[in-house]
Amino acid sequence: MQKKKTILFITHSNNDLDHFLPLFVEFKKDKRIIIKVIAFYNKYDILKNKLHKYICNNNDVDADSMTDISYLKTANTAILKIYRYVIDNVKPARQRETGFKKIQINFAEFFKETRNSLLRFFHFSLFKYFQLYSIIFLTNKKIFKYIDSNNIHLAIIDHRSIEELMIDAPLFVRFKNVVTKKSDPMNHVLFRFAKRVRDRNIPLMMIPHGPQPILIEMPDEYGTLRPLSKPFRSDYVVIGGRNEFTINRNIRNGGLKETLFLGDPRFDLKWINYLESCALKVYESVVQKPKNRKVLLYLMDNFQYSLVENQEYKLEMHKDILTLVNDFQELEVWVKHHPRRVFDLPVKDFINPDRQKNIKQFGNNVDIHILTANADVCLSASSTAFISPILQKKPVIFYDKWKEKFQGVTSIFDNLKFKASSKEELRVRYKQIINGEYTIDDSFLQSFFTNVFSLDSPYTSMTEKYCDKIKEIIEIDHN
């Protein structure tokens, strides 16, 4: 009998777990493969999505946590209980204003919602604690012990980047880099773990975190386009499509052994439909389509349209979309916030009092697939989640008003027939859809899929391509 092989997935949030889930489910069918998951900073963050948790439980996928394998494990037990309570009960923060008005709102919110303000403070404080804790107490010795005890044959992580010299910098330097925002604290943790994997001569693979919807190189959060002089490179780099390879300056070096164009298993049409069927079971009593109403689902993004006054501009776009409920009595707008930026849109500021109940906002506790399953129309400006309803041939509207900021910039959604560039056009498109004038054909899907994923057909199984290649790397036949 062939010896079992172990694949380790290095995860950091529920926002990367959804790209790994198709592989979890596919590999669990093969008795020769063991799936291990290591969660940074803790398993509560990566499994806060109920649908993800449901799928993991049904496939016997369990996560180890950084706090389980480093020092002070006993002391962290109590802290983790507090953290779990906080993330289960904290409500989103309201989108903030700037300057003096921001101060006024902060004070007003604190006195009006003392409990939630304190919970948000604890959430921020505890998350920072885990960041600093990981830098100090997750030592190389502890990492090697975990790797060796689990007999890993391949490690998989999503696309990230860091200067290789930073990974093993002295503790003080790592601490200073985090405090001064010279580097992402999560990168210090993930890449120290990834490098220890490679030190053990275990192959390391990077896979996509989703396509880039807007085809332009944007400055990072620190305002720089400077490419890394000596980036840390994995053995294998999987790229979703040619566009991603062209735009993403941090993966152009490719893999040390091989660079592969395999698409993104999260966007397998079969997988998307499977997730919707699971979501209907998990959220059946939580989210239901309202009777005698149309639902427009707004898929929010985390894209930075500019480094100056970006949030004010995005709020204007939010208003254009949400104020649709003021004009259409049968309409209900559902807002799905981006997993990395969940906040409470201040609808009372611009929605008619009798229409405010027709806007519902959803954070990380509700999966997107229960919302797409119930939506009549899906709308987005630049969310990768927008790809799923397009592939399912659902009515969609691409809102590209942001192009006012980027003259001549292209997007993977540009060829959609139903798009709008202004508040007025948005209302016209919505009317056309509810009047039955929306169409999307196979020829468009074919060209869209080829452009985004550099593969032949939207019915191609990207998951199977990944699994076949991974089995080849760990030397398991494909049967």
C-alpha positions in Angstrom: 0.0 0.0 0.0 1.3 3.4 -0.9 2.4 5.6 2.0 0.0 8.5 2.8 1.2 12.0 1.9 0.4 15.1 3.9 -0.4 18.5 2.4 -0.2 21.5 4.7 -2.3 24.6 3.9 -0.9 27.8 5.6 -3.9 30.1 6.1 -4.3 33.6 7.5 -8.0 34.5 7.2 -11.4 33.3 5.9 -10.6 35.4 2.9 -7.9 33.0 1.7 -9.6 29.8 3.0 -12.3 30.0 0.3 -9.6 29.6 -2.3 -8.3 26.4 -0.6 -11.7 24.8 0.1 -12.2 23.2 -3.3 -8.8 21.4 -2.9 -9.8 20.3 0.7 -12.9 18.7 -0.6 -11.3 17.1 -3.6 -8.3 15.7 -1.7 -10.5 14.3 1.1 -11.8 11.8 -1.5 -8.3 10.4 -1.9 -7.4 8.1 1.1 -3.7 8.4 0.2 -3.7 12.2 1.1 -3.9 13.8 4.6 -5.0 17.5 4.8 -3.5 19.7 7.5 -4.4 23.3 8.1 -2.3 25.8 10.2 -4.2 29.0 11.1 -2.6 32.4 11.6 -3.2 33.9 14.0 -6.0 31.6 15.3 -8.6 29.2 14.0 -11.6 31.5 15.0 -10.6 34.0 12.4 -10.4 31.6 9.5 -13.6 29.7 10.5 -15.9 32.6 11.3 -17.7 32.0 8.0 -20.4 29.5 8.8 -20.4 28.0 5.4 -16.6 27.4 5.5 -17.0 25.8 8.9 -19.8 23.6 7.6 -17.7 22.4 4.7 -14.7 21.8 6.8 -16.7 19.8 9.4 -18.4 17.7 6.7 -15.0 16.8 5.3 -13.2 16.3 8.6 -10.9 19.2 8.0 -9.5 20.6 11.3 -7.2 23.5 11.8 -4.2 23.8 14.1 -3.5 27.3 15.4 -0.4 29.4 15.7 -1.3 29.7 19.4 -1.3 25.9 19.8 2.2 25.4 18.6 4.1 28.3 20.1 5.0 29.2 23.7 2.5 30.3 26.4 -0.2 28.0 25.0 -1.9 27.6 28.4 -2.0 31.4 29.0 -3.5 32.0 25.6 -6.5 29.6 26.2 -8.2 32.3 28.3 -7.3 35.1 25.9 -8.7 33.1 23.0 -12.0 32.6 24.8 -12.3 36.3 25.2 -11.3 36.9 21.6 -13.9 34.4 20.3 -16.6 36.2 22.4 -15.5 39.5 21.0 -15.5 38.5 17.3 -18.9 36.8 17.8 -20.5 39.9 19.3 -18.8 43.0 17.9 -20.8 45.0 15.4 -19.3 46.7 12.3 -17.9 50.2 12.8 -19.6 52.9 10.9 -17.8 54.5 7.9 -15.9 57.4 9.4 -15.8 61.0 8.4 -12.6 63.0 8.6 -11.4 65.9 10.7 -13.5 67.6 13.4 -16.6 65.7 12.3 -14.8 62.4 12.9 -14.1 63.4 16.5 -17.7 64.4 17.0 -19.0 61.1 15.6 -16.5 59.1 17.6 -17.6 60.6 20.9 -21.2 60.3 20.0 -20.8 56.7 19.1 -18.9 55.9 22.3 -21.6 57.3 24.5 -24.4 55.9 22.5 -23.0 52.5 21.9 -20.6 52.0 24.8 -20.6 48.2 24.7 -19.9 47.9 21.0 -17.2 50.6 21.2 -15.5 48.6 24.0 -15.8 45.4 22.0 -14.2 47.0 19.0 -11.4 48.3 21.2 -10.9 44.8 22.6 -11.0 43.3 19.1 -8.3 45.7 17.9 -6.2 45.3 21.0 -6.3 41.5 21.0 -5.6 41.3 17.3 -2.5 43.4 17.9 -1.5 41.2 20.8 -1.6 38.1 18.5 0.6 40.0 16.0 3.3 40.8 18.5 2.9 37.5 20.2 3.6 35.7 16.9 6.7 37.7 16.3 8.2 37.0 19.7 6.9 33.5 20.7 6.6 31.6 17.5 10.2 30.5 17.3 12.0 28.5 14.6 12.3 25.7 17.1 8.5 25.5 17.5 7.9 25.7 13.8 10.4 22.9 13.0 8.8 20.8 15.7 5.4 21.2 14.1 6.6 20.5 10.6 8.6 17.4 11.6 5.9 15.9 13.8 3.3 16.1 10.9 5.6 14.6 8.2 4.7 17.3 5.6 5.2 16.5 1.9 4.0 19.8 0.4 3.0 23.2 1.8 0.5 25.6 0.1 0.1 29.3 0.7 -1.6 32.1 -1.2 0.2 34.8 -3.1 2.1 37.1 -0.8 5.4 39.0 -1.0 8.3 40.0 1.2 12.0 40.8 0.9 13.7 37.6 1.7 16.3 39.3 3.9 13.4 40.5 6.2 12.2 37.1 7.0 15.0 36.1 9.4 15.8 39.6 10.6 16.5 40.0 14.3 13.5 40.2 16.6 14.1 44.0 17.2 14.2 44.6 13.5 11.0 42.7 12.9 9.3 44.5 15.7 10.5 47.9 14.3 9.3 47.0 10.8 5.8 46.3 12.0 5.6 49.4 14.2 6.8 51.7 11.5 4.7 49.9 8.9 7.7 49.0 6.8 6.3 45.6 6.4 3.1 43.6 7.0 3.2 41.8 10.3 1.4 38.9 8.9 4.1 38.5 6.3 6.7 38.1 9.0 4.8 35.2 10.5 3.7 33.4 7.3 7.0 33.6 5.5 9.1 32.5 8.5 6.9 29.5 8.6 7.1 29.0 4.8 10.9 29.4 4.8 11.2 26.8 7.6 9.2 24.4 5.3 11.7 25.0 2.5 14.6 24.6 4.9 13.4 21.0 5.4 13.5 20.5 1.6 9.7 20.3 1.5 8.3 21.8 -1.7 6.3 25.0 -1.3 3.5 26.2 -3.6 1.9 29.6 -3.9 -1.6 29.8 -5.4 -3.7 32.8 -6.5 -5.8 34.8 -4.1 -8.2 35.7 -7.0 -7.8 37.7 -10.2 -7.1 41.4 -10.2 -10.3 43.0 -11.5 -8.7 46.4 -12.5 -5.7 45.9 -14.8 -3.4 48.5 -13.4 -0.5 48.4 -11.0 -1.6 50.2 -7.9 0.5 51.5 -5.0 0.5 49.3 -1.9 -0.9 50.6 1.4 2.4 52.4 2.0 2.1 54.3 -1.3 4.9 52.7 -3.3 5.2 50.8 -6.5 8.8 49.7 -5.8 9.3 46.1 -6.8 11.0 43.9 -4.3 14.8 43.7 -4.9 15.0 40.1 -3.7 11.6 38.6 -3.1 11.1 35.3 -1.3 10.2 32.8 -3.9 8.3 29.5 -3.5 9.2 26.3 -5.5 6.0 26.4 -7.5 3.9 29.5 -8.3 0.4 29.0 -9.7 -1.1 31.9 -11.5 -4.7 32.3 -12.3 -4.2 33.9 -15.8 -1.9 35.9 -18.0 -3.3 39.2 -16.8 -2.4 38.5 -13.2 1.1 37.6 -14.2 1.5 40.9 -16.2 0.0 43.1 -13.5 1.2 41.6 -10.2 4.8 42.8 -9.9 5.5 40.6 -7.0 5.0 37.2 -8.8 6.8 38.0 -12.1 9.8 36.1 -10.9 7.8 33.0 -10.8 8.6 29.8 -9.0 12.1 28.4 -8.3 11.1 25.2 -10.0 8.0 25.9 -12.1 5.4 28.6 -12.9 2.0 27.3 -13.8 -1.2 28.8 -15.3 -4.0 26.8 -13.8 -6.8 29.3 -13.1 -8.5 29.5 -9.7 -10.5 26.6 -8.3 -12.7 28.9 -6.3 -14.3 29.9 -9.7 -15.1 26.4 -11.0 -18.7 26.6 -12.1 -19.4 23.3 -10.5 -17.9 24.5 -7.2 -19.9 27.7 -7.2 -23.2 25.8 -7.6 -22.1 23.4 -4.9 -21.4 26.3 -2.5 -24.8 27.8 -3.2 -26.5 24.4 -2.4 -24.6 24.2 0.9 -25.3 27.9 1.8 -29.1 27.3 1.4 -28.8 24.6 4.1 -26.6 26.6 6.4 -28.4 29.9 6.2 -31.9 28.7 5.5 -33.4 30.3 8.6 -31.1 33.3 8.6 -31.4 34.7 5.0 -34.5 34.4 2.9 -35.6 36.2 -0.2 -38.4 38.7 0.6 -41.8 38.1 -1.0 -43.0 40.4 -3.7 -39.7 42.3 -3.8 -36.6 42.4 -6.1 -33.2 42.0 -4.5 -30.2 43.8 -5.8 -27.0 42.5 -4.2 -24.1 45.0 -4.0 -20.8 43.2 -3.8 -18.4 45.7 -2.2 -14.7 45.7 -3.0 -11.5 46.7 -1.1 -9.8 48.5 -4.0 -8.1 51.8 -3.5 -9.3 54.1 -6.2 -6.9 56.8 -5.1 -4.6 57.5 -2.2 -6.3 60.8 -1.4 -9.9 61.1 -0.2 -10.5 57.5 -1.4 -13.2 56.7 1.2 -15.1 59.9 0.5 -15.2 59.0 -3.2 -16.3 55.4 -2.5 -19.0 56.7 -0.1 -20.4 58.7 -3.0 -20.5 55.5 -5.1 -22.2 53.7 -2.3 -24.8 56.4 -2.1 -25.5 56.1 -5.9 -26.2 52.4 -5.5 -28.1 52.4 -2.2 -30.4 55.3 -3.1 -32.0 53.1 -5.7 -34.4 52.1 -3.0 -35.7 55.7 -2.9 -36.8 55.3 -6.5 -38.1 51.7 -6.8 -40.7 50.7 -4.3 -40.3 47.0 -5.0 -36.5 47.0 -4.5 -34.5 45.7 -1.5 -30.7 46.3 -1.6 -28.4 43.8 0.1 -24.9 45.0 0.8 -22.1 42.4 1.1 -19.1 44.0 2.7 -15.6 43.0 1.7 -14.2 40.5 4.3 -11.2 42.8 4.9 -13.2 46.0 5.4 -16.5 45.5 7.2 -18.2 48.6 8.4 -21.7 50.0 8.8 -22.8 52.3 6.0 -24.6 55.3 7.5 -27.9 54.9 5.5 -29.8 57.2 7.7 -27.9 60.1 6.2 -29.2 59.7 2.7 -32.0 57.1 2.5 -35.6 58.1 3.0 -36.9 57.1 6.5 -39.6 54.8 5.1 -37.1 53.1 2.8 -34.2 52.4 5.3 -35.7 49.0 6.2 -35.1 48.0 2.6 -31.4 48.0 3.0 -29.7 45.1 4.6 -25.9 44.9 5.3 -24.0 41.7 5.7 -20.5 41.1 7.1 -18.3 38.1 7.6 -20.9 36.1 9.5 -22.9 35.6 6.3 -21.4 33.9 3.2 -21.8 35.5 -0.1 -23.3 32.4 -1.8 -26.6 32.6 0.2 -26.9 36.1 -1.0 -26.2 35.4 -4.7 -28.7 32.5 -4.5 -31.5 34.9 -3.5 -30.5 37.9 -5.5 -32.4 39.1 -8.7 -29.5 41.4 -9.7 -25.8 41.5 -8.7 -23.9 44.7 -8.9 -20.2 45.5 -8.3 -17.5 48.0 -9.1 -14.5 45.8 -8.9 -15.1 42.7 -6.6 -13.7 39.3 -7.7 -16.8 37.8 -6.1 -18.6 39.4 -9.1 -17.1 36.6 -11.3 -19.4 33.9 -9.8 -22.8 35.4 -10.8 -21.4 36.2 -14.2 -20.4 32.6 -14.8 -23.8 31.5 -13.6 -25.4 33.8 -16.2 -27.2 35.8 -13.5 -28.3 39.4 -14.2 -25.4 41.7 -13.3 -24.5 45.4 -13.5 -20.9 46.6 -13.6 -20.6 50.0 -12.1 -17.5 51.6 -13.5 -18.0 55.2 -12.3 -14.5 54.9 -10.7 -13.0 55.3 -14.2 -13.4 59.0 -13.6 -10.3 58.6 -11.4 -8.4 56.3 -13.9 -8.6 57.5 -17.5 -7.8 54.7 -19.9 -7.6 52.0 -17.3 -9.2 48.6 -18.2 -11.0 46.0 -16.2 -11.8 42.4 -16.7 -15.5 43.4 -16.6 -15.3 46.0 -19.4 -17.1 43.8 -22.0 -20.2 43.2 -19.9 -23.2 44.5 -21.8 -25.0 45.9 -18.7 -22.7 48.5 -17.2 -23.3 52.0 -15.8 -21.0 55.0 -15.3 -23.4 57.3 -13.4 -26.3 57.3 -11.0 -28.7 57.9 -13.9 -27.3 55.1 -16.0 -27.6 52.8 -13.0 -31.3 53.3 -12.8 -31.8 52.7 -16.5 -29.9 49.4 -16.3 -31.9 48.3 -13.3 -35.2 49.1 -15.2 -34.0 47.1 -18.2 -33.3 44.0 -16.1 -36.6 44.0 -14.2 -38.3 44.4 -17.6 -36.7 41.2 -18.9 -34.2 42.8 -21.3 -31.1 41.2 -19.8 -29.1 38.6 -21.8 -25.7 36.9 -21.5 -24.6 34.2 -24.0 -22.0 31.4 -24.1 -19.8 33.3 -26.5 -19.3 36.1 -24.0 -18.6 33.7 -21.2 -16.1 31.9 -23.3 -14.1 35.1 -24.0 -14.5 36.3 -20.5 -13.2 33.0 -19.0 -10.3 32.9 -21.4 -9.3 36.5 -20.6 -9.5 36.0 -16.8 -8.1 32.5 -16.4 -6.3 31.8 -19.6 -8.1 28.5 -20.0 -10.3 27.2 -22.8 -13.8 26.8 -21.4 -15.8 27.9 -18.3 -16.7 24.3 -17.9 -13.1 23.3 -17.5 -12.4 21.9 -14.0 -9.6 24.1 -12.5 -9.7 22.0 -9.3 -8.8 18.8 -11.2 -5.9 20.6 -12.9 -4.6 21.7 -9.5 -5.0 18.3 -7.9 -3.3 16.5 -10.8 -0.3 18.8 -10.6 -0.1 18.5 -6.8 -0.2 14.7 -7.0 2.6 14.8 -9.5 4.7 16.9 -7.1 4.1 14.6 -4.1 4.5 11.6 -6.4 1.0 10.1 -6.3 -0.6 8.8 -9.5 -3.7 10.5 -10.7 -6.0 7.5 -10.5 
